Amino acid sequence: MINREFITRDDIMYEVVSTTNSSNFANSDGSINQQVLGQYVHELNGDRVLQRENKLLICKVVEEATIIPK
């Protein structure tokens, strides 16, 4: 069984696809290299990056279920 982590922010539920250290995307001045991070998120089919402590959480939006009547 695969453990999946879910986070809710601003009433939107996200599935955490990957967790990485923010230092992996740091420029020499300490800021985050948005272009490289964006490419990484795109490769993982992520929708959003959330931050928790020194970690970047690459996330996908969990779509709401639609009930289709018979």
CORKA-V299241 format. One record per helix or strand of 3 or more residues. SS is the DSSP state (A for helix, B for strand). FROM is the first residue (numbers start at 1). LEN is the number of residues. If there is no record, write none. Layout:
BEGIN
[[SS & FROM & LEN] [SS & FROM & LEN]]
END
This chain:
BEGIN
[[B & 6 & 4] [B & 12 & 10] [A & 22 & 4] [A & 34 & 10] [B & 48 & 5] [B & 55 & 7]]
END
